[in-house]
Amino acid sequence: MTGRGRPHKAKGPDTKCVKVKTRGLEELKPVFLPKSPENGFAEEKQKRTIKEQKPKAQRKAVHFEEKPCVQSSCEDKTTKPFTEKTNKQQSTPTEVTNAPVQGTKACAYRAETTDVSAEKVTKTPKDTTKDSLKPIKVQKCGGKAKSPEANSEGLMKVVQPEAPKDTMETSIKTTKAKKCAGKAKSPGKIKETTTKMQPETPKPTTKACVPQEKCEDKVNSILNKTLENLKIKRDDRSDAAEVINTIVKTISMHLKQNTQCFKEVEELRTGSYYENLKISNPDEFDIMLAIPVDRVNVNPFGDDGAYYSVELKRGKSPLQKFQKTNTLSASEMLKEFREEVKKCVKQFPEWEVTRKKKGCPAVTLITTVQSTTISLDVVLSIMVKSSWPPFTKEGIQIDGWLGTKVKKEYKQKPYYLVPKYEGNGNVENDGVFAKDTWRVSFSHIEKAILKNHGSEKTCCEKAGAQCCRRECLKLLKHLLNLLKETDSSFDKFCSYHAKTTLLHACSSRTKDSDWRRPDLSCCFQLFLDDFIAHLEAGVLNNFFIPTQNLLSGLNQMKCTSLARRIREERENGFPIFK
């Protein structure tokens, strides 16, 4: 007694062709063996089994088959190579051979052409299926069977023994068969098999410095030539430094010797000149004169975490004279500081004190050195020797760039507060006027980062590799200056916006290999992408205080206009630099 639904194996010598293990071929065409005493019983048994398995509607579909099947007339030589190839395919991993085997059950099938099959099932790229045999899709039974010629042609395409091995493997991978009245194969597996045929996308050689457009040698030449023109001559640098050092030393000595409240000032040289970021001429200098305070209460003024009110705790401090209603008045303290600087500068007729600007924390002095006008900003500040404000907790994200140890060292240093406010100085918040508030400053940390900017300690040293971080910032500062000369509506955009963008860019592209000096053109255009994105979004967060948006006070239309102008310059090869 044979198993249910399985025909008894014939024992005749001519029945080797029937032993092909591709069940789909046997079920597409009923096999009629030549009548002989030996295989008569096998033929009768096979017909009875087919009748039991097929529904009534299917019996009519194969009733017209009177002539011998193509499969039955094949000789041993024809069947053997295909059987061996089929066995090899069945020994491959499951995801390759599951589709043709699982999808063929005991029912009549109808074969379709490759155009429908490839469109509905595989959707593989054209180049991956160009040289392969046309795949076959087997649909659900229940429809009319195609003509014997079509079925015979479809079978011959599968049984061709001369097909190359790689072509046959591709054909088997791209063939999908659906179960008749059964469960279809999950689309996840089909997707997995077809994806393996697609070529792998080559990985870029450099992660960051590969923009979408090819870097042109012409642009690279223009940028390098511009940088050469932006270099400060050594003689000009030394002449300016001598004049600046003389006046700063004099002011500092005057405050220590002639004042009581400013006698503990300490010099802190910050700004682009001391960060090696000055371009064109040594015409702007920033000197911070800081007064240390030990015991203070610092309370935020506003919601962005950039401005604070300061209260001196009990104790003898020369700054007590500036404290009113438990608040250290920034405006009163700056007023007296300005008067003392003006007294000192009187002995230098070549220097002139400019008019005070609203909300500016500096006393600005100007002079002329060899037909070049030089300005010096003497900034009053207080140095707070305590932990940084809570608003800085999520700031200074340099862990992946400079390391957690460096970040910890920076955050252990004191921070500075300068007498600066924005908007109307008479705006009151909790009894404190805006003109009496202080803005937090981390200019000393910015200077330390930009002077030691490499993820490797030897970056930009004589023995180390050269990067282009500072060069990119210089180019953007120069571009901003040129655009502001052509359009005065861009005056409120400053170099600090460019510097903050660079700090964010270095924190996202952390490796020195992302900023290789030979890749200047690519890196600069990526840097411009960052700056344009900030302008168009209208958001540029303070690097140390993420809650403060440096573009919040600027008109969004102006931001968009500046982004458009920068994009035009880039697309045209930076004609403004020529």
Secondary structure by P-SEA (a helix, b strand, c coil): cccccccccccccccccccccaaaaaaabbbbcccccccaaaaaaaaaaaaaaccccccccccccccccccccccaaaaaaaaaaaaaaaaccccccaaaaaacccbbbbbbcaaaaaaccccccccccccccbbbbbcccccccccaaaaaaaaaaaacccccaaaaaaaaaabbbbccccccccaaaaaaaaaaacccccccccccccccccccaaaaaaaaaaaaaacccaaaaaaaaaaaaaaaaaaaaaaacccccccbbbbbbbcccccccccccccbbbbbbbbbbcbbbbbbcccccccbbbbbcccccccccccccccccaaaaaaaaaaaaaaaacccccccccccccccccbbbbbbcccbbbbbbbbbbbbbcccccccccccccccccccaaaaaaaaabbbbbcccccccccccccccccccbbbbbaaaaaaaaaaacccccccccccbbbbcaaaaaaaaaaaaaaaaaaccccccccaaaaaaaaaaaaaaacccccccccaaaaaaaaaaaaaaaaaaaccccccccccccccccccaaaaaaaaaaaaaaaaacccccc
